[in-house]
Amino acid sequence: MDIKLILKPGMVWLPTLSLGMSDIQTQIRVLEAAMSSALLTVVLAKSYGCDAGLAAKLVFATSVASCVTVAAMFHLLA
């Protein structure tokens, strides 16, 4: 969870510096990277016989944590 919500926005942001993207393009990409996991993960876990309960807990945890990370990224990008 920490890797996706904290490191991934940085991993997305660094290449945008060398690609010459506009500020709004960079902000959109970084904020999208800071968002929580998709709910489709739970559906796929259940469909393929995996632990859907664990997947649901992880999606919930990333959703709660993304409130902090998205706000932090928004503040850093503003």
Phi and psi in degrees as GROMACS dihedral restraints (atoms count N, CA, C in turn):
[ dihedral_restraints ]
;  ai    aj    ak    al  type     phi  dphi    fc
    3     4     5     6     1   -62.4    20    10
    4     5     6     7     1   -38.0    20    10
    6     7     8     9     1   -62.7    20    10
    7     8     9    10     1   -47.3    20    10
    9    10    11    12     1   -66.0    20    10
   10    11    12    13     1   -43.8    20    10
   12    13    14    15     1   -82.4    20    10
   13    14    15    16     1   -22.3    20    10
   15    16    17    18     1  -110.7    20    10
   16    17    18    19     1   -51.2    20    10
   18    19    20    21     1   -77.0    20    10
   19    20    21    22     1   -36.4    20    10
   21    22    23    24     1   -60.6    20    10
   22    23    24    25     1   -42.7    20    10
   24    25    26    27     1   -59.0    20    10
   25    26    27    28     1   -38.1    20    10
   27    28    29    30     1   -67.6    20    10
   28    29    30    31     1   -37.5    20    10
   30    31    32    33     1   -68.4    20    10
   31    32    33    34     1   -26.5    20    10
   33    34    35    36     1   -82.5    20    10
   34    35    36    37     1   -38.2    20    10
   36    37    38    39     1   -67.5    20    10
   37    38    39    40     1   -44.0    20    10
   39    40    41    42     1   -56.6    20    10
   40    41    42    43     1   -47.5    20    10
   42    43    44    45     1   -65.5    20    10
   43    44    45    46     1   -27.9    20    10
   45    46    47    48     1   -66.3    20    10
   46    47    48    49     1   -23.2    20    10
   48    49    50    51     1   -65.2    20    10
   49    50    51    52     1   -38.9    20    10
   51    52    53    54     1   -87.7    20    10
   52    53    54    55     1   -11.7    20    10
   54    55    56    57     1   -90.3    20    10
   55    56    57    58     1    -5.2    20    10
   57    58    59    60     1    68.1    20    10
   58    59    60    61     1    33.8    20    10
   60    61    62    63     1   -77.3    20    10
   61    62    63    64     1   154.2    20    10
   63    64    65    66     1   -69.6    20    10
   64    65    66    67     1   165.4    20    10
   66    67    68    69     1   -59.4    20    10
   67    68    69    70     1   -42.3    20    10
   69    70    71    72     1   -68.0    20    10
   70    71    72    73     1   -37.4    20    10
   72    73    74    75     1   -64.7    20    10
   73    74    75    76     1   -41.5    20    10
   75    76    77    78     1   -64.8    20    10
   76    77    78    79     1   -45.8    20    10
   78    79    80    81     1   -61.2    20    10
   79    80    81    82     1   -42.6    20    10
   81    82    83    84     1   -62.6    20    10
   82    83    84    85     1   -45.3    20    10
   84    85    86    87     1   -65.1    20    10
   85    86    87    88     1   -42.9    20    10
   87    88    89    90     1   -69.1    20    10
   88    89    90    91     1   -42.6    20    10
   90    91    92    93     1   -64.7    20    10
   91    92    93    94     1   -39.0    20    10
   93    94    95    96     1   -62.9    20    10
   94    95    96    97     1   -39.7    20    10
   96    97    98    99     1   -67.4    20    10
   97    98    99   100     1   -26.1    20    10
   99   100   101   102     1   -85.4    20    10
  100   101   102   103     1    -6.5    20    10
  102   103   104   105     1   -77.7    20    10
  103   104   105   106     1   162.6    20    10
  105   106   107   108     1   -73.2    20    10
  106   107   108   109     1   169.7    20    10
  108   109   110   111     1   -64.3    20    10
  109   110   111   112     1   152.8    20    10
  111   112   113   114     1   -78.6    20    10
  112   113   114   115     1   149.7    20    10
  114   115   116   117     1   -67.4    20    10
  115   116   117   118     1   -21.5    20    10
  117   118   119   120     1   -58.5    20    10
  118   119   120   121     1   -24.0    20    10
  120   121   122   123     1   -56.8    20    10
  121   122   123   124     1   -40.9    20    10
  123   124   125   126     1   -66.6    20    10
  124   125   126   127     1   -43.2    20    10
  126   127   128   129     1   -63.1    20    10
  127   128   129   130     1   -44.3    20    10
  129   130   131   132     1   -65.8    20    10
  130   131   132   133     1   -38.7    20    10
  132   133   134   135     1   -61.3    20    10
  133   134   135   136     1   -43.4    20    10
  135   136   137   138     1   -67.7    20    10
  136   137   138   139     1   -41.3    20    10
  138   139   140   141     1   -62.6    20    10
  139   140   141   142     1   -35.3    20    10
  141   142   143   144     1   -98.2    20    10
  142   143   144   145     1    13.8    20    10
  144   145   146   147     1    74.3    20    10
  145   146   147   148     1    21.5    20    10
  147   148   149   150     1   -90.2    20    10
  148   149   150   151     1  -179.0    20    10
  150   151   152   153     1   -77.8    20    10
  151   152   153   154     1    89.7    20    10
  153   154   155   156     1   -66.1    20    10
  154   155   156   157     1   -31.6    20    10
  156   157   158   159     1   -63.4    20    10
  157   158   159   160     1   -44.4    20    10
  159   160   161   162     1   -65.0    20    10
  160   161   162   163     1   -41.9    20    10
  162   163   164   165     1   -60.7    20    10
  163   164   165   166     1   -41.1    20    10
  165   166   167   168     1   -64.5    20    10
  166   167   168   169     1   -41.3    20    10
  168   169   170   171     1   -63.5    20    10
  169   170   171   172     1   -41.2    20    10
  171   172   173   174     1   -68.9    20    10
  172   173   174   175     1   -38.8    20    10
  174   175   176   177     1   -64.2    20    10
  175   176   177   178     1   -41.8    20    10
  177   178   179   180     1   -61.8    20    10
  178   179   180   181     1   -45.5    20    10
  180   181   182   183     1   -62.4    20    10
  181   182   183   184     1   -41.8    20    10
  183   184   185   186     1   -70.3    20    10
  184   185   186   187     1   -30.6    20    10
  186   187   188   189     1   -65.9    20    10
  187   188   189   190     1   -43.5    20    10
  189   190   191   192     1   -66.5    20    10
  190   191   192   193     1   -46.4    20    10
  192   193   194   195     1   -66.2    20    10
  193   194   195   196     1   -30.9    20    10
  195   196   197   198     1   -68.7    20    10
  196   197   198   199     1   -20.2    20    10
  198   199   200   201     1   -58.7    20    10
  199   200   201   202     1   -39.0    20    10
  201   202   203   204     1   -77.0    20    10
  202   203   204   205     1   -47.6    20    10
  204   205   206   207     1   -68.2    20    10
  205   206   207   208     1   -39.3    20    10
  207   208   209   210     1   -65.6    20    10
  208   209   210   211     1   -42.6    20    10
  210   211   212   213     1   -62.6    20    10
  211   212   213   214     1   -41.0    20    10
  213   214   215   216     1   -65.7    20    10
  214   215   216   217     1   -43.6    20    10
  216   217   218   219     1   -66.1    20    10
  217   218   219   220     1   -39.0    20    10
  219   220   221   222     1   -61.9    20    10
  220   221   222   223     1   -42.5    20    10
  222   223   224   225     1   -64.7    20    10
  223   224   225   226     1   -43.8    20    10
  225   226   227   228     1   -66.7    20    10
  226   227   228   229     1   -32.7    20    10
  228   229   230   231     1   -84.9    20    10
  229   230   231   232     1   -18.1    20    10
